[in-house]
Amino acid sequence: MDEPGPSGTEPWGSAVGLRDALRAGDVSAREAVGFYLDRIESRNGLLGAFLTVTSERAHDAAAAADSRHARLSRSGRPDELGALHGMPTAFKDLTDVAGVPTTHGSAALDARPAPVDSPIVGLLRGAGVVSLGKTQVPEFGLTAYSENRIGPPSRNPYGPALSSGGSSGGSAAAVAAGLVPFAPASDGGGSVRIPAAACGIVGLKVGRGLIPEGQSTGDAARLVVAGPLARSAEDAALLLDAMVAGGLPAVGDHGDGDRRRPGHEHRARHAGTYADAVVREPRRLRVAVSLASPWDARYEVRPEPDALEALRRAAEALAAAGHLVVEHDVRFDNRYPDAFTTAWTAGVGTARVRPEREPLLTPLTRSFRRRAQQRSHAKLEDALAFLRQFERDMAAQLADWDVLLSPALAQTPRPVGWFSGPEWRATADDDYRRQCEFAPWSSWVNVAGLPAVVATTHWTATGLPMGVQAVGHAGSEATLLCLARLLHVAAPGG
């Protein structure tokens, strides 16, 4: 990459623009794939966004897509093309893509080619996407930064010395730098929203049950869900439509949100699309603004001035658009940090790592794994019971509000290596504390099973993105995308 930040704009302008050009035949799938593979070749060396680039497979898939387009066009059936016909994308390396190794970001595993596609990959292939490869992740997706022992760290397009966040850091960096038009990701404690905020793009964590897919084993607390990463709310809506295989749940309401009981699963019927909904104005919303975090009782959560400025700008924009915006005191039980950490680290304790390979784990993973294995089953069950009650408590607290607004991150993007801090001999607890202080508003949303979107509202004097997180009720993904469309500010000159 010649300079920080996205260098140049795609000829089609956006993912939506590329979708239209591909369907119209103005651009071939081979041309689109070649364009992005050239970008990856020239820029990934600095960014470290991709762990594996599957060029040959991508070219073959693009050729097949072009043949299908020609065949359906000749027969007068272009409407039978997939919703994302010929669209290039990439999958984070926690997700199985048939025939491509899945590393889980770990040197302790034997990375063998996956025998079959994961459900989300199969779904998006059916919609017509072409995978360009696998993107960088932290080991087992555990951290808010995408650094591991099997490849270069994923770096921030707006400052290559800085982290792109985690765990979907490689995907977010690839989207922000224009190496792919958009990308699916997964989020168990902030893994869509943290890197989206760090890289200045839109990231949506959907509510529990909307997309029946997670990339985590041992997820007893049901934390992990999927979501889109894109450079605009419109592009995110386009990808989300394919991820949910058809559009808005009929039981949801684009304008009002859905106040169903916590944990209620979304139904399979659909009405309309997110792409249609994102360009409509929502009704007047009740927006609560809060800096409270469940980590306040454990760590020093001190939002930097740029985080507060991002929040201020978002609140002013929403008020100017006619929404009711009020500061609100959200209360969090001080038992949350222990309970969440217990549930978050449970899966790594059961990961299939041969004893002789355990020294290859990162220090943080080894520590979390040891503690998880020493923890009693009763303690895990107690933590899960608390988190279920926490979910109910949060639903009650937020019942009078449509949206809860907070900063997306408490600090500007951190330097590569800053969290693990080998220069100051950081312990696993030091590393974890820094992550919680960096992103103190993310994890509770996964516990509550609610949807949340991140959008950039402020660019610092040094050209770094800072944004906000908007949390909604179950079924309010369309409303959140509308708010992201209102709030998101692209990079100056980008």
TAKADA-V428308 format. One record per residue. N is the residue number from 0. SS is DSSP state (helix for helix, strand for strand, loop for the rest). PSI is psi in radians with two decimals (NA if undefined). OMEGA is omega in whole degrees, -180 to 180 (* if undefined). Layout:
N | SS | PSI | OMEGA
N | SS | PSI | OMEGA
//
This chain:
0 | loop | 2.33 | -173
1 | loop | -0.57 | -178
2 | loop | 2.81 | -180
3 | loop | 2.64 | 178
4 | loop | 2.90 | 177
5 | loop | 2.21 | -177
6 | loop | 1.65 | -179
7 | loop | 2.80 | -178
8 | loop | 2.53 | 177
9 | loop | 2.58 | -179
10 | loop | -0.50 | -177
11 | loop | -0.07 | 170
12 | loop | -0.61 | -176
13 | loop | 2.99 | 175
14 | helix | -0.70 | 177
15 | helix | -0.73 | 178
16 | helix | -0.70 | 178
17 | helix | -0.74 | 177
18 | helix | -0.81 | -179
19 | helix | -0.73 | -179
20 | helix | -0.67 | 179
21 | helix | -0.75 | -179
22 | helix | -0.63 | 180
23 | helix | -0.23 | -177
24 | loop | 0.16 | 178
25 | loop | -0.44 | 176
26 | loop | 2.38 | 176
27 | loop | 2.76 | 176
28 | helix | -0.63 | 179
29 | helix | -0.66 | 177
30 | helix | -0.75 | -180
31 | helix | -0.80 | 179
32 | helix | -0.76 | 179
33 | helix | -0.68 | 179
34 | helix | -0.85 | -177
35 | helix | -0.59 | 176
36 | helix | -0.63 | 176
37 | helix | -0.71 | 178
38 | helix | -0.74 | 178
39 | helix | -0.77 | -179
40 | helix | -0.67 | -176
41 | helix | -0.39 | -171
42 | helix | -0.33 | -175
43 | helix | -0.42 | 179
44 | helix | -0.61 | 177
45 | helix | -0.68 | -173
46 | helix | -0.60 | -175
47 | loop | 0.49 | -177
48 | loop | -0.65 | -179
49 | strand | 2.30 | 169
50 | strand | -0.68 | -178
51 | strand | 2.25 | 176
52 | strand | 2.13 | -175
53 | loop | 1.17 | -174
54 | helix | -0.86 | -176
55 | helix | -0.79 | 178
56 | helix | -0.69 | -179
57 | helix | -0.74 | 179
58 | helix | -0.73 | 179
59 | helix | -0.76 | -180
60 | helix | -0.64 | 178
61 | helix | -0.72 | 178
62 | helix | -0.72 | 178
63 | helix | -0.66 | 178
64 | helix | -0.72 | 179
65 | helix | -0.68 | 178
66 | helix | -0.73 | 178
67 | helix | -0.74 | 179
68 | helix | -0.79 | -179
69 | helix | -0.73 | -178
70 | helix | -0.81 | -179
71 | helix | -0.58 | 178
72 | helix | -0.73 | 180
73 | helix | -0.60 | -177
74 | loop | 0.10 | 178
75 | loop | 0.49 | -178
76 | loop | 0.79 | -178
77 | helix | -0.38 | 180
78 | helix | -0.24 | 180
79 | helix | -0.05 | 174
80 | loop | 2.60 | 177
81 | loop | 2.70 | -178
82 | loop | -0.49 | 179
83 | loop | 0.72 | -178
84 | loop | 2.09 | 174
85 | loop | 0.12 | -176
86 | loop | 2.12 | 177
87 | strand | 2.55 | 174
88 | strand | -3.02 | 178
89 | strand | 2.75 | -178
90 | strand | 2.44 | 179
91 | strand | 2.65 | -170
92 | loop | 0.59 | 163
93 | loop | -0.07 | -171
94 | loop | 2.27 | -179
95 | loop | 2.20 | 171
96 | strand | 2.11 | -174
97 | strand | 2.27 | 177
98 | loop | -0.06 | -178
99 | strand | 2.34 | 180
100 | strand | 2.47 | 172
101 | loop | 1.99 | -174
102 | loop | -0.40 | -170
103 | loop | 0.37 | 178
104 | loop | 0.37 | -172
105 | loop | 2.28 | 174
106 | loop | -0.20 | -177
107 | loop | -0.13 | -180
108 | loop | 2.67 | 170
109 | loop | 1.93 | -176
110 | loop | 1.64 | 179
111 | loop | 2.66 | 176
112 | strand | 2.36 | 179
113 | strand | 2.38 | -179
114 | loop | -0.54 | -179
115 | loop | 2.84 | 174
116 | loop | 2.53 | 168
117 | loop | 2.83 | -178
118 | helix | -0.72 | -177
119 | helix | -0.61 | 177
120 | helix | -0.79 | 178
121 | helix | -0.69 | 179
122 | helix | -0.80 | -178
123 | helix | -0.59 | 173
124 | helix | -0.73 | 178
125 | helix | -0.50 | 177
126 | helix | -0.18 | 175
127 | loop | 0.07 | -177
128 | loop | 2.75 | 176
129 | strand | 2.08 | -179
130 | strand | 2.31 | 177
131 | strand | -0.15 | 179
132 | strand | -2.83 | -176
133 | strand | 2.43 | -175
134 | strand | 2.78 | -173
135 | loop | 2.48 | 180
136 | loop | 2.81 | 168
137 | loop | 2.87 | -179
138 | helix | 2.11 | -179
139 | helix | 0.32 | 178
140 | helix | 0.46 | -170
141 | loop | -0.36 | -167
142 | loop | 2.91 | 180
143 | loop | 0.26 | 175
144 | loop | 2.54 | -173
145 | loop | 1.35 | 179
146 | loop | 2.41 | -180
147 | loop | -2.95 | -176
148 | loop | 0.18 | -178
149 | loop | -0.09 | -180
150 | loop | 3.01 | 178
151 | loop | 2.67 | 177
152 | loop | 2.64 | 173
153 | loop | 2.21 | -174
154 | strand | 2.80 | -175
155 | strand | 2.21 | 179
156 | loop | -0.37 | -180
157 | loop | 0.14 | 176
158 | strand | 1.58 | -172
159 | strand | -0.27 | 175
160 | strand | -0.11 | -175
161 | strand | 2.73 | 178
162 | strand | 2.63 | 174
163 | loop | 0.07 | -180
164 | loop | -3.07 | -178
165 | loop | 2.89 | 7
166 | loop | -0.17 | 179
167 | loop | 0.68 | -173
168 | helix | -0.70 | 179
169 | helix | -0.72 | 179
170 | helix | -0.75 | -180
171 | helix | -0.74 | 178
172 | helix | -0.70 | 179
173 | helix | -0.73 | 179
174 | helix | -0.84 | -177
175 | helix | -0.62 | -178
176 | loop | 0.03 | 178
177 | loop | 0.48 | 175
178 | loop | -0.36 | 171
179 | loop | 2.71 | -180
180 | loop | -0.51 | 176
181 | strand | 3.01 | -179
182 | strand | 2.46 | 171
183 | strand | 2.67 | 180
184 | strand | 3.13 | 177
185 | strand | 2.73 | -171
186 | strand | 1.99 | 178
187 | loop | -0.23 | 179
188 | loop | 0.25 | -178
189 | loop | 0.14 | -168
190 | loop | -0.29 | 168
191 | loop | -0.81 | -170
192 | helix | -0.67 | -178
193 | helix | -0.92 | 179
194 | helix | -0.54 | 176
195 | helix | -0.77 | 179
196 | helix | -0.75 | -178
197 | helix | -0.52 | -176
198 | helix | 0.07 | 173
199 | loop | 0.58 | 179
200 | loop | -3.14 | 177
201 | strand | 2.29 | 177
202 | strand | 2.22 | -179
203 | strand | 2.11 | 168
204 | strand | 2.08 | -178
205 | loop | 2.89 | 177
206 | loop | 2.74 | -179
207 | loop | 2.23 | 175
208 | loop | -0.25 | 180
209 | loop | -0.77 | 177
210 | loop | 1.92 | -174
211 | loop | 1.14 | -176
212 | loop | 2.30 | 170
213 | loop | 2.81 | -179
214 | loop | 0.47 | -176
215 | loop | 2.35 | 172
216 | loop | 2.71 | 179
217 | loop | 0.52 | -177
218 | loop | 1.20 | -175
219 | loop | -0.47 | -179
220 | loop | 0.00 | 179
221 | loop | 0.91 | -178
222 | loop | -0.57 | -166
223 | loop | 2.24 | 173
224 | strand | 2.93 | 178
225 | strand | 3.00 | 177
226 | strand | 2.82 | -179
227 | strand | 2.60 | 169
228 | strand | 2.29 | -177
229 | strand | 2.93 | -179
230 | loop | -0.03 | 175
231 | loop | 2.84 | 178
232 | helix | -0.62 | 179
233 | helix | -0.73 | 179
234 | helix | -0.66 | 177
235 | helix | -0.70 | 179
236 | helix | -0.68 | 178
237 | helix | -0.82 | 180
238 | helix | -0.68 | -180
239 | helix | -0.68 | 178
240 | helix | -0.71 | 179
241 | helix | -0.58 | -178
242 | helix | -0.54 | 177
243 | loop | 0.09 | 174
244 | loop | 0.84 | 170
245 | loop | -0.42 | 178
246 | loop | -2.77 | -173
247 | loop | 2.35 | 172
248 | strand | 2.36 | -178
249 | loop | -0.48 | -178
250 | loop | -0.23 | 179
251 | loop | 3.04 | 179
252 | loop | 2.03 | -178
253 | loop | -0.70 | -176
254 | loop | -0.65 | -169
255 | loop | -0.28 | -170
256 | loop | 3.04 | -174
257 | loop | 2.05 | -176
258 | loop | 0.60 | -179
259 | loop | 2.87 | -179
260 | loop | 2.61 | -179
261 | loop | 2.41 | 175
262 | loop | -0.11 | 180
263 | loop | 2.25 | -176
264 | loop | 2.52 | 176
265 | loop | 2.54 | -180
266 | loop | 2.91 | -173
267 | loop | -0.32 | -178
268 | loop | 2.63 | -177
269 | strand | 2.70 | 175
270 | loop | 1.99 | -179
271 | loop | -3.00 | -180
272 | loop | 2.77 | 174
273 | helix | -0.60 | 178
274 | helix | -0.63 | 175
275 | helix | -0.76 | -173
276 | helix | -0.59 | -172
277 | loop | -0.41 | -178
278 | loop | 0.04 | 176
279 | loop | 2.71 | 178
280 | loop | 2.28 | 176
281 | loop | 2.84 | 175
282 | loop | 3.03 | 179
283 | loop | 2.15 | -175
284 | loop | 2.66 | 173
285 | strand | 1.96 | -172
286 | strand | 2.08 | 175
287 | strand | 2.36 | 180
288 | strand | 2.22 | -176
289 | loop | 2.52 | 172
290 | loop | 0.00 | -177
291 | loop | 2.48 | -180
292 | loop | 2.57 | 177
293 | loop | -0.16 | 179
294 | loop | -0.03 | -176
295 | loop | -0.63 | -177
296 | loop | -0.24 | -175
297 | loop | -0.70 | -174
298 | loop | 3.04 | 178
299 | loop | 1.63 | 178
300 | loop | 1.86 | -176
301 | loop | 1.68 | 180
302 | loop | 2.31 | 177
303 | loop | 2.80 | -180
304 | helix | -0.64 | 180
305 | helix | -0.52 | 175
306 | helix | -0.73 | 179
307 | helix | -0.62 | 178
308 | helix | -0.68 | 177
309 | helix | -0.74 | 179
310 | helix | -0.75 | 180
311 | helix | -0.78 | -179
312 | helix | -0.69 | 179
313 | helix | -0.79 | -180
314 | helix | -0.72 | 179
315 | helix | -0.70 | 180
316 | helix | -0.71 | 179
317 | helix | -0.71 | 178
318 | helix | -0.72 | 179
319 | helix | -0.48 | 179
320 | loop | 0.01 | 175
321 | loop | 0.10 | -180
322 | loop | 2.64 | 176
323 | strand | 2.06 | -176
324 | strand | 2.07 | -173
325 | strand | 2.37 | 173
326 | strand | 2.42 | -174
327 | loop | 2.45 | -179
328 | loop | 1.81 | 176
329 | loop | 2.36 | -177
330 | loop | 2.36 | 179
331 | loop | 2.39 | 178
332 | loop | 2.31 | -176
333 | loop | -0.02 | 174
334 | loop | -0.12 | -175
335 | helix | -0.84 | -175
336 | helix | -0.81 | -179
337 | helix | -0.74 | -177
338 | helix | -0.77 | 180
339 | helix | -0.79 | -178
340 | helix | -0.68 | 177
341 | helix | -0.82 | -180
342 | helix | -0.69 | -177
343 | helix | -0.62 | -175
344 | helix | -0.03 | -176
345 | helix | -0.71 | -176
346 | helix | -0.65 | -178
347 | helix | -0.39 | 177
348 | helix | -0.45 | -179
349 | loop | 0.04 | 180
350 | loop | 2.46 | -176
351 | loop | 1.52 | 178
352 | loop | 2.15 | 179
353 | loop | 2.47 | -176
354 | helix | -0.70 | -178
355 | helix | -0.24 | 179
356 | helix | -0.13 | -177
357 | helix | -0.58 | 177
358 | helix | -0.29 | 179
359 | helix | -0.17 | 175
360 | loop | 2.67 | 175
361 | loop | 2.73 | -180
362 | helix | -0.69 | -180
363 | helix | -0.79 | -180
364 | helix | -0.75 | 180
365 | helix | -0.75 | -179
366 | helix | -0.83 | 179
367 | helix | -0.69 | -179
368 | helix | -0.77 | -180
369 | helix | -0.78 | -179
370 | helix | -0.70 | 180
371 | helix | -0.67 | -179
372 | helix | -0.47 | -180
373 | helix | -0.21 | -177
374 | loop | 2.45 | 179
375 | loop | 2.68 | 177
376 | helix | -0.60 | 180
377 | helix | -0.66 | 180
378 | helix | -0.70 | 177
379 | helix | -0.75 | 180
380 | helix | -0.66 | 177
381 | helix | -0.74 | 179
382 | helix | -0.75 | -180
383 | helix | -0.68 | 178
384 | helix | -0.73 | 177
385 | helix | -0.78 | -178
386 | helix | -0.59 | 175
387 | helix | -0.69 | 177
388 | helix | -0.66 | 177
389 | helix | -0.75 | 178
390 | helix | -0.80 | 180
391 | helix | -0.70 | 180
392 | helix | -0.73 | -179
393 | helix | -0.66 | 177
394 | helix | -0.71 | 179
395 | helix | -0.74 | -179
396 | helix | -0.62 | -175
397 | loop | 0.07 | -174
398 | loop | -0.54 | -177
399 | loop | 0.05 | -177
400 | loop | 2.63 | 176
401 | loop | -0.58 | -174
402 | strand | 2.46 | 171
403 | strand | 2.16 | -175
404 | strand | 2.31 | 176
405 | strand | 2.97 | 170
406 | strand | 2.69 | 175
407 | loop | -0.72 | 179
408 | loop | 2.62 | 178
409 | loop | -0.32 | -175
410 | loop | 2.75 | 173
411 | loop | 2.82 | 179
412 | loop | 2.36 | -174
413 | loop | 2.71 | 178
414 | strand | 2.60 | 172
415 | loop | 2.32 | -179
416 | loop | -0.09 | -174
417 | loop | -0.67 | -176
418 | loop | -0.83 | -178
419 | loop | -0.41 | 170
420 | loop | 0.97 | 180
421 | helix | -0.43 | -179
422 | helix | -0.36 | 178
423 | helix | 0.35 | 173
424 | loop | 0.95 | 180
425 | loop | 2.43 | 172
426 | loop | 2.99 | 176
427 | helix | -0.64 | 180
428 | helix | -0.62 | 175
429 | helix | -0.80 | -180
430 | helix | -0.88 | -178
431 | helix | -0.72 | 178
432 | helix | -0.79 | -180
433 | helix | -0.67 | 178
434 | helix | -0.76 | -179
435 | helix | -0.59 | 177
436 | helix | -0.49 | 178
437 | helix | -0.76 | -176
438 | loop | 1.23 | -173
439 | loop | -0.12 | -175
440 | loop | 0.14 | -171
441 | loop | -0.91 | -164
442 | helix | -0.61 | -176
443 | helix | -0.48 | -179
444 | helix | -0.63 | 176
445 | helix | -0.71 | 179
446 | helix | -0.71 | -179
447 | helix | -0.21 | 178
448 | loop | 0.38 | -174
449 | loop | 2.73 | 174
450 | loop | 2.65 | 178
451 | strand | 2.54 | 179
452 | strand | 2.59 | 175
453 | strand | 2.34 | 177
454 | strand | 2.58 | 179
455 | strand | 2.24 | -180
456 | strand | -0.11 | -174
457 | strand | 2.40 | 173
458 | strand | 2.24 | -175
459 | loop | 2.98 | 179
460 | loop | -0.41 | 179
461 | loop | 0.18 | 174
462 | loop | 0.46 | 179
463 | loop | 2.53 | -179
464 | strand | 2.51 | 170
465 | strand | 2.47 | -174
466 | strand | -2.88 | -178
467 | strand | 2.79 | 172
468 | strand | 2.25 | 175
469 | strand | 2.12 | -180
470 | strand | 2.33 | 180
471 | strand | -3.11 | 175
472 | loop | 2.90 | 178
473 | loop | 2.32 | 179
474 | loop | 0.11 | -175
475 | loop | 0.37 | -178
476 | helix | -0.69 | -180
477 | helix | -0.73 | 177
478 | helix | -0.74 | -180
479 | helix | -0.68 | 177
480 | helix | -0.64 | 175
481 | helix | -0.75 | 179
482 | helix | -0.70 | 177
483 | helix | -0.67 | 178
484 | helix | -0.69 | 178
485 | helix | -0.71 | -169
486 | helix | -0.55 | -167
487 | loop | 2.29 | 179
488 | loop | 2.02 | 180
489 | loop | 2.83 | -180
490 | loop | 2.44 | 177
491 | loop | 2.17 | -179
492 | loop | 0.03 | -177
493 | loop | NA | *
//
